[in-house]
């Protein structure tokens, strides 16, 4: 039997995000293998130091749970900066034709770059929502899985889909959508090939028809049946813009939430991206059904979509996490930046009590863990949980002198990331990626973006 390796983060501030709000001004986090074994004030207990011990002097830093990203489209790294001043429907209409030129050789470097930047911004677990599958594109889902394995993030990709082309009343062009039977077969194959339900899983699959204006009712219903038979989660975009509200009123005679409800698409195995345009009844339905929300304030601002009622959702008991959304509608794509944006967005309309700094950090940690069904395993720093930890340096120019480390992290500039551990493995050290060569990623992603923009 090999000697266990124990890592000790010593002398840092610790914000655990456990249910008791435990915080330590100077404390420790001990990791053995892929598990957290001790968290507390002062020095670690001697009994926690087993096997070969590596001690990190973490003074000047703040340890938080690794952040959890609940909505993204990794491939969109290749189409950043386009349609820069457009509404969602205008932006989609411009970008769909570009996305139909994707293939696995382009998606691999783009997804790797997007995942690497997420890691640099404190993200240890991310989902991906890939929903454009061109006929000659190859294994796009496989390309994102390979990218996540290379970077080392815990990965919850969803097999997305669109089957409602423009000729049938949908928004996407016909050549951007797939046949329903092919989608269902590919979804089943993705679960069989990749889904790992184990407690320390690094890879879980979900199913994610794209939106009410790009998929048929039949696809939504049959995908929900498949997900529930296979015990995987369901995800979609919903209630993102006023245009979508109007589309649902005209086509279905109801609101987006009523539409999903009528199809059995609300439940504690479902989470929805955006959920901006909700009335009180819709918030009540999300709360009563246990449906989660991925709040993406930067993307909502970028596209002028509106302001999510996060305060009301949380007050009603809805599970809410944060998402950077795809990089094409959220070029910053920084998960710690999204925590700041969520704070400011909530306060801009609801006053300073609408979102506390600790409440915003909770969205990105335990909130996200609840949304993706991993709150027993990740999302807080507690003995027995998986070792997904972000260690932020707060003793340099932008933050030194701010007494409350959570205020410094949430309201201040993005701090240097001293260390990012995922499943006990080091992914970022001293603000540098250790699993991938960032300069190579820059070159590869630039080449892939140019190829997408110019190919016909
Ligand atoms: Zn999205």
Boltz pocket constraint, residues with backbone or C-beta under 6 A from the ligand:
constraints:
  - pocket:
      binder: B
      contacts: [[A, 71], [A, 72], [A, 73], [A, 237], [A, 273], [A, 325], [A, 326]]
      max_distance: 6.0
